[in-house]
Amino acid sequence: ILVLDVASSMQVKDHGPDNRLEVAKDVVAEFVEGRQTDRLGMVVFAGESFTQCPLTLDYDVLLSFLDQIRIAEKDWDGTAIGMAIINATNRLREAEGRSQVVILLTDGVNNAGEIDPLTAAEVAAAIGVRVYAIGVGAPGSGGRGRGRTVDFDEETLQQVAGLTGGRYYHATSGEKLAEIYDEIGKLETTEITSQIHVNYTERYPLFLWPCLALIMLEFVLVRTRLRTIP
């Protein structure tokens, strides 16, 4: 499950000409396009958490939902990291497959929701979900938007990753963020084996018996009506 922070601070432009959210969307799109057999889903969060796309193998649909993501409106702004982890974990709870992974991207401090990030991480760990946590923000950038200047909670993200057997990363640029997603993609590869079964029906009798009949007819005719006299 790809989990994206859409709080107002994701409007900060410290990763290039585009804001953090647009940079993240470009990187995530590239990550999705590099998948082949993974079922992927998406959760977005600000002050609340929502499932943007359930688990699917239809990457075109997932990319369409990704393109529709926008910065949160003022009435649900905030950072509910714990609820986002719980939402993503719940989506993975019944999923088949050897690897259940949450890739969490945020630039803020948990300040909303009924569940704190560490409690959510313990729940994820209990059912075997790994969380890769990515803190976004150039050194010294800060900013939860609208007048606030709070950096993301690096210590909590490290603990979340550690509790679940995942890893923590700090993305200081768009290029670094792309490298992080690429590394996670390589860490979470699974060898795929398949068996190919071929069902076939013998069609040759349709041609064999008419041919044999024609050969026999020729054999009879050349010795009777079509017989030649030396």
Order of alpha helices (4+ residues) and beta strands (2+ residues): beta-alpha-beta-beta-alpha-alpha-beta-alpha-beta-alpha-beta-alpha-alpha
